[in-house]
């Protein structure tokens, strides 16, 4: 029932940001310690025999830094999500706080699923298509910094894309959406998922098709899950009012 001032909100936000930055530091150190292994996993995605080259004196070092930073973000995702939850938690009821904490766990699982799906399903087929496209016209030499940045960002973006059900459920919980609205606008939602897949860092039809399918499935699951959670929240609210 307490209300915080704007200054207190800004102070809390600064506190959460500092925690996120402090968490990133050791995660980056761990990722950098194993950057050769991480880069090896990413290089394994290339079709066999595809050369990977560097074109600058500093490129090997800066590329290792980039890959380590992206890996640190992935490692810290549960902490980052928890800090977002902790910032908004005081503004909601105790029951909602418990639900949001479960959402953090589910979001972490969905993120990992999205990264693994992209690594084992999307990227191998996409790179096979891209590297082999018109290979009779070109001598293919892949620049290390471009390739590794592209693959790392693609993995992170796919993981974030799989968080879509959590985002939708959050909007339903705060009343910005409802399962009925989602059902009525199902076709618009499907179009939105296609548009979202197009915005992901990909330029080929193979990866686009592979990304659209799970997004459409996740959107449909979000509709049914929203309806289920709405019924649970309504029953909980009725039980609380009767008590």
Residue frames as qw, qx, qy, qz and C-alpha x, y, z in Angstrom:
[[0.000, 0.882, 0.472, 0.000, 0.00, 0.00, 0.00],
 [0.347, -0.677, 0.092, 0.642, 3.00, 2.29, 0.11],
 [0.572, 0.794, 0.162, 0.128, 3.76, 4.67, -2.74],
 [0.657, -0.270, 0.157, 0.687, 7.25, 5.58, -3.90],
 [0.147, 0.858, -0.040, -0.491, 8.34, 8.91, -5.29],
 [0.727, 0.677, -0.112, 0.010, 9.87, 9.36, -8.73],
 [0.065, 0.769, -0.611, 0.176, 13.30, 9.77, -7.18],
 [0.620, -0.303, 0.692, -0.213, 12.87, 6.50, -5.28],
 [0.879, 0.389, 0.255, -0.102, 11.80, 4.73, -8.49],
 [0.520, 0.783, -0.327, 0.102, 14.85, 6.07, -10.31],
 [0.235, -0.648, 0.689, -0.224, 17.06, 4.99, -7.43],
 [0.801, -0.040, 0.569, -0.182, 15.57, 1.50, -7.53],
 [0.801, 0.597, 0.030, -0.031, 16.05, 1.35, -11.31],
 [0.236, 0.799, -0.532, 0.151, 19.70, 2.39, -10.93],
 [0.528, -0.438, 0.691, -0.229, 20.16, -0.28, -8.26],
 [0.880, 0.218, 0.406, -0.118, 18.78, -2.98, -10.59],
 [0.636, 0.747, -0.189, 0.049, 20.94, -1.83, -13.49],
 [0.072, -0.740, 0.645, -0.178, 24.05, -1.94, -11.30],
 [0.728, -0.192, 0.636, -0.171, 23.22, -5.52, -10.25],
 [0.852, 0.491, 0.176, -0.045, 22.86, -6.51, -13.93],
 [0.404, 0.816, -0.390, 0.136, 26.22, -4.94, -14.79],
 [0.351, -0.592, 0.694, -0.214, 27.90, -6.58, -11.81],
 [0.846, 0.048, 0.512, -0.141, 26.45, -9.95, -12.89],
 [0.742, 0.668, -0.053, -0.021, 27.70, -9.45, -16.45],
 [0.030, 0.826, -0.560, 0.051, 31.31, -8.95, -15.34],
 [0.475, -0.349, 0.806, -0.041, 32.00, -12.49, -14.00],
 [0.793, 0.395, 0.445, -0.131, 29.84, -14.01, -16.74],
 [0.515, 0.825, -0.227, -0.057, 31.98, -12.25, -19.34],
 [0.164, -0.679, 0.715, -0.041, 35.12, -13.50, -17.60],
 [0.683, -0.040, 0.723, -0.095, 33.86, -17.08, -17.69],
 [0.739, 0.621, 0.239, -0.106, 32.77, -16.78, -21.33],
 [0.309, 0.857, -0.411, -0.046, 36.12, -15.28, -22.35],
 [0.415, -0.500, 0.760, -0.032, 38.01, -18.06, -20.56],
 [0.599, 0.149, 0.784, 0.065, 36.20, -20.53, -22.82],
 [0.419, 0.687, -0.053, -0.592, 35.93, -18.31, -25.92],
 [0.119, 0.409, -0.808, -0.406, 37.95, -20.74, -28.03],
 [0.194, 0.199, 0.958, -0.075, 35.44, -23.49, -27.26],
 [0.359, 0.642, 0.431, -0.522, 32.49, -21.18, -27.95],
 [0.305, 0.653, -0.380, -0.580, 33.96, -20.04, -31.25],
 [0.035, -0.198, 0.951, 0.237, 34.65, -23.67, -32.15],
 [0.326, 0.413, 0.811, -0.255, 30.97, -24.52, -31.60],
 [0.383, 0.737, 0.127, -0.542, 29.94, -21.66, -33.86],
 [0.155, 0.555, -0.662, -0.479, 32.45, -22.60, -36.56],
 [0.278, 0.029, 0.960, 0.027, 31.05, -26.15, -36.51],
 [0.488, 0.588, 0.468, -0.445, 27.86, -24.71, -38.01],
 [0.298, 0.657, -0.419, -0.552, 29.64, -23.91, -41.28],
 [0.945, 0.298, -0.036, -0.131, 29.49, -26.50, -44.05],
 [0.802, -0.359, 0.324, 0.351, 32.58, -28.70, -43.96],
 [0.656, 0.179, 0.347, 0.646, 35.53, -27.28, -45.84],
 [0.121, 0.916, 0.235, 0.301, 34.37, -23.65, -45.78],
 [0.560, 0.120, -0.284, 0.769, 37.38, -21.39, -45.06],
 [0.297, -0.908, -0.291, 0.046, 37.12, -18.78, -42.33],
 [0.586, 0.310, -0.079, 0.744, 39.49, -15.81, -42.62],
 [0.268, -0.826, -0.244, 0.432, 40.42, -12.65, -40.71],
 [0.511, 0.675, 0.196, 0.495, 41.35, -9.44, -42.52],
 [0.050, -0.876, 0.162, -0.451, 42.78, -7.27, -39.78],
 [0.340, 0.351, -0.704, 0.515, 45.39, -7.30, -37.04],
 [0.265, -0.157, 0.575, -0.758, 42.85, -6.73, -34.26],
 [0.676, -0.060, -0.367, -0.637, 40.03, -8.83, -35.74],
 [0.612, -0.084, -0.780, 0.097, 40.81, -12.09, -33.85],
 [0.180, -0.083, -0.626, 0.754, 40.83, -10.23, -30.52],
 [0.364, 0.042, 0.092, -0.926, 37.73, -8.08, -31.13],
 [0.656, -0.055, -0.585, -0.473, 35.84, -11.10, -32.44],
 [0.485, -0.123, -0.802, 0.325, 36.63, -13.05, -29.27],
 [0.041, 0.087, 0.435, -0.895, 35.40, -10.10, -27.18],
 [0.519, -0.004, -0.228, -0.824, 32.12, -9.92, -29.14],
 [0.669, -0.096, -0.709, -0.203, 31.42, -13.64, -28.84],
 [0.352, -0.110, -0.732, 0.574, 32.24, -13.60, -25.12],
 [0.210, 0.041, 0.243, -0.946, 29.90, -10.66, -24.55],
 [0.642, -0.055, -0.400, -0.652, 27.00, -12.35, -26.35],
 [0.626, -0.107, -0.766, 0.098, 27.62, -15.52, -24.34],
 [0.149, -0.050, -0.590, 0.792, 27.69, -13.48, -21.12],
 [0.450, -0.045, -0.030, -0.892, 24.29, -12.00, -21.95],
 [0.727, -0.089, -0.582, -0.354, 22.89, -15.49, -22.44],
 [0.504, -0.059, -0.750, 0.423, 24.41, -16.72, -19.17],
 [0.028, -0.086, -0.454, 0.886, 23.01, -13.76, -17.24],
 [0.328, -0.317, -0.514, -0.726, 19.51, -13.92, -18.70],
 [0.514, -0.533, -0.671, 0.038, 17.89, -15.42, -15.56],
 [0.372, -0.397, -0.334, 0.769, 19.48, -12.68, -13.44],
 [0.012, -0.034, -0.245, -0.969, 18.45, -9.97, -15.90],
 [0.413, -0.426, -0.626, -0.505, 14.86, -11.26, -15.96],
 [0.515, -0.503, -0.613, 0.325, 14.82, -11.51, -12.17],
 [0.246, -0.251, -0.167, 0.921, 15.94, -7.91, -11.82],
 [0.227, -0.220, -0.422, -0.850, 13.19, -6.78, -14.18],
 [0.533, -0.489, -0.671, -0.160, 10.72, -8.75, -12.06],
 [0.474, -0.399, -0.483, 0.619, 12.14, -7.28, -8.84],
 [0.074, -0.006, 0.046, 0.996, 11.71, -3.74, -10.18],
 [0.421, -0.249, -0.398, -0.776, 8.03, -4.24, -11.03],
 [0.449, -0.261, -0.847, 0.115, 7.11, -6.65, -8.23],
 [0.090, -0.260, -0.550, 0.789, 6.32, -3.99, -5.56],
 [0.318, 0.106, -0.143, -0.931, 3.65, -2.53, -7.86],
 [0.639, -0.096, -0.596, -0.478, 1.59, -5.74, -7.98],
 [0.775, -0.456, 0.132, -0.418, -0.09, -8.01, -5.50],
 [0.428, -0.501, 0.750, -0.058, 1.62, -10.82, -3.64],
 [0.813, 0.225, 0.533, -0.073, -0.10, -13.47, -5.75],
 [0.617, 0.786, -0.045, -0.001, 1.05, -11.78, -8.93],
 [0.081, -0.795, 0.601, -0.018, 4.59, -11.63, -7.54],
 [0.653, -0.201, 0.730, -0.016, 4.59, -15.41, -7.14],
 [0.768, 0.536, 0.350, -0.023, 3.29, -15.84, -10.69],
 [0.352, 0.899, -0.261, -0.015, 5.92, -13.50, -12.09],
 [0.340, -0.622, 0.705, 0.023, 8.67, -15.44, -10.35],
 [0.752, 0.142, 0.643, 0.032, 7.41, -18.59, -12.11],
 [0.589, 0.801, 0.093, -0.050, 7.41, -16.64, -15.37],
 [0.022, -0.839, 0.534, 0.104, 11.12, -15.91, -14.88],
 [0.544, -0.257, 0.795, 0.068, 11.85, -19.64, -14.66],
 [0.700, 0.491, 0.518, -0.014, 9.68, -20.42, -17.68],
 [0.361, 0.914, -0.125, -0.135, 11.27, -17.58, -19.65],
 [0.226, -0.667, 0.692, 0.159, 14.74, -18.96, -18.99],
 [0.621, 0.045, 0.779, 0.066, 13.64, -22.37, -20.24],
 [0.596, 0.730, 0.327, -0.070, 12.03, -20.89, -23.35],
 [0.124, 0.900, -0.365, -0.202, 15.16, -18.85, -24.08],
 [0.380, -0.422, 0.806, 0.168, 17.38, -21.92, -23.90],
 [0.652, 0.357, 0.668, -0.009, 14.92, -23.83, -26.12],
 [0.457, 0.872, 0.074, -0.158, 15.02, -21.03, -28.71],
 [0.049, -0.783, 0.586, 0.202, 18.83, -20.97, -28.75],
 [0.490, -0.175, 0.847, 0.106, 19.07, -24.75, -29.11],
 [0.637, 0.575, 0.503, -0.101, 16.40, -24.80, -31.84],
 [0.344, 0.904, -0.175, -0.185, 18.31, -22.18, -33.80],
 [0.201, -0.656, 0.710, 0.157, 21.65, -23.93, -33.33],
 [0.439, -0.090, 0.890, 0.082, 20.56, -27.45, -34.25],
 [0.492, 0.547, 0.677, -0.011, 17.73, -26.81, -36.71],
 [0.315, 0.917, 0.167, -0.179, 17.70, -23.31, -38.24],
 [0.067, -0.851, 0.413, 0.316, 21.33, -22.29, -38.66],
 [0.504, -0.211, 0.767, 0.336, 22.75, -25.51, -40.17],
 [0.501, 0.545, 0.646, 0.188, 20.16, -25.50, -42.97],
 [0.163, 0.966, 0.103, -0.170, 20.33, -21.71, -43.42],
 [0.231, -0.745, 0.508, 0.367, 24.13, -21.70, -43.69],
 [0.564, 0.051, 0.763, 0.313, 24.08, -24.66, -46.05],
 [0.420, 0.768, 0.474, 0.094, 21.78, -22.67, -48.32],
 [0.020, 0.980, -0.066, -0.186, 23.64, -19.36, -48.01],
 [0.379, -0.608, 0.594, 0.366, 27.18, -20.69, -48.37],
 [0.512, 0.088, 0.787, 0.333, 26.25, -22.97, -51.25],
 [0.422, 0.795, 0.360, -0.246, 24.22, -20.36, -53.13],
 [0.542, 0.833, -0.110, 0.027, 25.77, -19.73, -56.58],
 [0.628, -0.616, 0.401, 0.254, 29.00, -21.34, -55.40],
 [0.756, 0.279, 0.403, 0.434, 29.92, -21.97, -59.03],
 [0.279, 0.873, 0.130, 0.379, 30.21, -18.20, -59.49],
 [0.196, -0.878, 0.294, -0.323, 32.20, -17.31, -56.39],
 [0.608, 0.151, -0.664, 0.409, 35.17, -18.50, -54.40],
 [0.555, -0.741, -0.239, -0.292, 33.60, -18.50, -50.97],
 [0.481, 0.112, -0.539, 0.682, 35.73, -17.11, -48.13],
 [0.427, -0.779, -0.426, -0.173, 33.86, -16.24, -44.94],
 [0.141, 0.579, -0.379, 0.708, 35.13, -13.36, -42.80],
 [0.419, -0.185, -0.802, 0.383, 35.36, -14.51, -39.19],
 [0.031, 0.143, 0.411, -0.900, 34.06, -11.35, -37.51],
 [0.495, 0.026, -0.246, -0.833, 30.98, -11.10, -39.75],
 [0.619, -0.090, -0.744, -0.234, 30.13, -14.78, -39.53],
 [0.383, -0.180, -0.769, 0.479, 30.58, -15.16, -35.77],
 [0.156, 0.120, 0.286, -0.938, 28.68, -11.95, -35.01],
 [0.551, -0.011, -0.421, -0.720, 25.85, -13.01, -37.33],
 [0.603, -0.142, -0.784, -0.043, 25.56, -16.45, -35.76],
 [0.246, -0.154, -0.667, 0.686, 25.79, -15.18, -32.17],
 [0.294, 0.099, 0.115, -0.944, 23.15, -12.49, -32.72],
 [0.593, -0.044, -0.587, -0.550, 20.95, -15.01, -34.52],
 [0.486, -0.173, -0.826, 0.226, 21.11, -17.38, -31.54],
 [0.051, -0.197, -0.502, 0.840, 20.29, -14.60, -29.06],
 [0.401, 0.073, -0.169, -0.897, 17.45, -13.29, -31.24],
 [0.585, -0.119, -0.732, -0.328, 15.95, -16.76, -31.55],
 [0.349, -0.218, -0.772, 0.484, 16.09, -17.20, -27.80],
 [0.130, 0.199, 0.272, -0.933, 14.35, -13.86, -27.26],
 [0.471, -0.008, -0.480, -0.741, 11.74, -14.74, -29.91],
 [0.515, -0.211, -0.830, -0.036, 10.79, -17.83, -27.91],
 [0.106, -0.189, -0.598, 0.772, 9.95, -15.55, -24.96],
 [0.257, -0.215, -0.370, -0.867, 6.85, -14.37, -26.83],
 [0.528, -0.481, -0.674, -0.187, 4.36, -16.47, -24.76],
 [0.441, -0.397, -0.480, 0.646, 5.70, -14.91, -21.55],
 [0.042, -0.041, 0.071, 0.996, 5.26, -11.43, -23.00],
 [0.397, -0.327, -0.548, -0.660, 1.68, -12.20, -24.08],
 [0.560, -0.477, -0.666, 0.125, 0.78, -13.71, -20.70],
 [0.318, -0.252, -0.317, 0.857, 2.21, -10.65, -18.99],
 [0.170, -0.102, -0.243, -0.950, -0.06, -8.39, -21.07],
 [0.534, -0.402, -0.648, -0.364, -3.03, -10.60, -20.27],
 [0.517, -0.376, -0.621, 0.453, -2.23, -10.53, -16.56],
 [0.149, -0.259, -0.210, 0.931, -2.14, -6.73, -16.39],
 [0.346, 0.646, 0.564, -0.380, -5.35, -6.47, -18.42],
 [0.106, 0.563, -0.366, -0.733, -3.87, -5.04, -21.63],
 [0.425, 0.158, -0.742, -0.494, -4.99, -8.16, -23.54],
 [0.709, -0.082, 0.515, -0.474, -7.45, -10.99, -23.06],
 [0.390, -0.039, 0.890, 0.231, -7.77, -14.49, -24.46],
 [0.466, 0.671, 0.554, -0.157, -10.98, -13.42, -26.21],
 [0.211, 0.886, -0.185, -0.370, -9.15, -10.57, -27.94],
 [0.213, -0.478, 0.787, 0.327, -6.38, -12.94, -28.98],
 [0.484, 0.266, 0.831, 0.064, -8.89, -15.37, -30.45],
 [0.415, 0.815, 0.323, -0.245, -10.72, -12.67, -32.39],
 [0.246, 0.893, -0.321, -0.199, -7.46, -11.37, -33.82],
 [0.835, -0.211, 0.469, 0.195, -5.78, -14.73, -34.39],
 [0.726, 0.545, 0.245, 0.339, -5.13, -14.01, -38.09],
 [0.104, 0.945, -0.170, 0.259, -3.60, -10.63, -37.30],
 [0.622, -0.653, 0.432, 0.011, -1.47, -12.36, -34.69],
 [0.869, 0.106, 0.390, 0.285, -0.21, -14.87, -37.27],
 [0.488, 0.791, 0.063, 0.363, 0.68, -12.00, -39.60],
 [0.252, -0.909, 0.284, -0.174, 2.49, -10.33, -36.72],
 [0.808, -0.373, 0.428, 0.156, 4.50, -13.51, -36.07],
 [0.770, 0.435, 0.265, 0.384, 5.56, -13.64, -39.72],
 [0.185, 0.917, -0.074, 0.344, 6.57, -9.98, -39.58],
 [0.544, -0.761, 0.351, -0.047, 8.50, -10.62, -36.36],
 [0.879, -0.062, 0.380, 0.283, 10.35, -13.54, -37.99],
 [0.583, 0.696, 0.125, 0.400, 11.29, -11.29, -40.92],
 [0.113, -0.941, 0.196, -0.254, 12.79, -8.78, -38.46],
 [0.825, -0.453, 0.280, 0.187, 15.11, -11.43, -37.04],
 [0.033, -0.755, 0.520, 0.398, 18.72, -11.26, -38.34],
 [0.607, 0.061, 0.754, 0.243, 18.26, -13.50, -41.35],
 [0.264, 0.536, -0.293, -0.746, 18.18, -12.90, -45.08],
 [0.178, 0.142, -0.891, -0.394, 17.28, -16.29, -46.53],
 [0.690, -0.165, -0.238, -0.663, 13.93, -18.04, -47.01],
 [0.670, -0.031, -0.735, 0.095, 15.11, -21.28, -45.40],
 [0.257, -0.074, -0.646, 0.715, 15.73, -19.85, -41.92],
 [0.354, -0.081, 0.042, -0.931, 12.64, -17.64, -42.25],
 [0.727, -0.138, -0.491, -0.460, 10.41, -20.65, -42.86],
 [0.624, -0.091, -0.712, 0.309, 12.03, -22.60, -40.01],
 [0.104, -0.004, -0.473, 0.875, 11.55, -19.66, -37.62],
 [0.453, -0.162, -0.162, -0.862, 7.94, -18.89, -38.56],
 [0.666, -0.199, -0.681, -0.231, 6.61, -22.36, -37.77],
 [0.470, -0.261, -0.683, 0.494, 7.60, -22.46, -34.05],
 [0.035, 0.026, 0.202, -0.978, 6.51, -18.83, -33.60],
 [0.539, -0.181, -0.386, -0.726, 3.04, -19.64, -34.94],
 [0.660, -0.254, -0.705, 0.043, 2.85, -22.68, -32.66],
 [0.331, -0.150, -0.528, 0.768, 3.97, -20.62, -29.66],
 [0.244, -0.092, -0.025, -0.965, 1.41, -17.94, -30.46],
 [0.654, -0.252, -0.531, -0.476, -1.38, -20.53, -30.60],
 [0.595, -0.229, -0.675, 0.371, -0.18, -22.02, -27.30],
 [0.111, 0.016, -0.315, 0.942, -0.20, -18.51, -25.82],
 [0.466, -0.246, -0.265, -0.808, -3.89, -18.12, -26.68],
 [0.756, -0.304, -0.556, -0.167, -4.92, -21.35, -24.97],
 [0.541, -0.122, -0.547, 0.627, -2.59, -20.74, -22.03],
 [0.073, -0.180, 0.125, -0.973, -4.03, -17.24, -21.60],
 [0.633, -0.327, -0.355, -0.606, -7.55, -18.64, -21.46],
 [0.753, -0.237, -0.587, 0.178, -6.48, -21.23, -18.89],
 [0.388, -0.032, -0.423, 0.818, -4.65, -18.69, -16.71],
 [0.269, -0.310, -0.077, -0.908, -7.56, -16.23, -16.89],
 [0.735, -0.391, -0.445, -0.330, -9.88, -18.87, -15.43],
 [0.689, -0.192, -0.510, 0.479, -7.37, -19.59, -12.66],
 [0.182, 0.121, -0.225, 0.949, -6.93, -15.91, -11.86],
 [0.464, -0.381, -0.238, -0.764, -10.72, -15.39, -11.77],
 [0.780, -0.376, -0.498, -0.051, -11.20, -18.31, -9.38],
 [0.560, -0.088, -0.426, 0.705, -8.38, -17.05, -7.18],
 [0.054, -0.251, 0.054, -0.965, -9.91, -13.57, -7.11],
 [0.636, -0.415, -0.358, -0.543, -13.35, -14.98, -6.20],
 [0.768, -0.288, -0.516, 0.247, -11.87, -17.12, -3.43],
 [0.377, 0.049, -0.319, 0.868, -9.97, -14.12, -2.07],
 [0.273, -0.342, -0.081, -0.896, -13.08, -11.92, -2.06],
 [0.739, -0.405, -0.450, -0.296, -15.15, -14.60, -0.29],
 [0.678, -0.186, -0.488, 0.517, -12.45, -14.99, 2.35]]
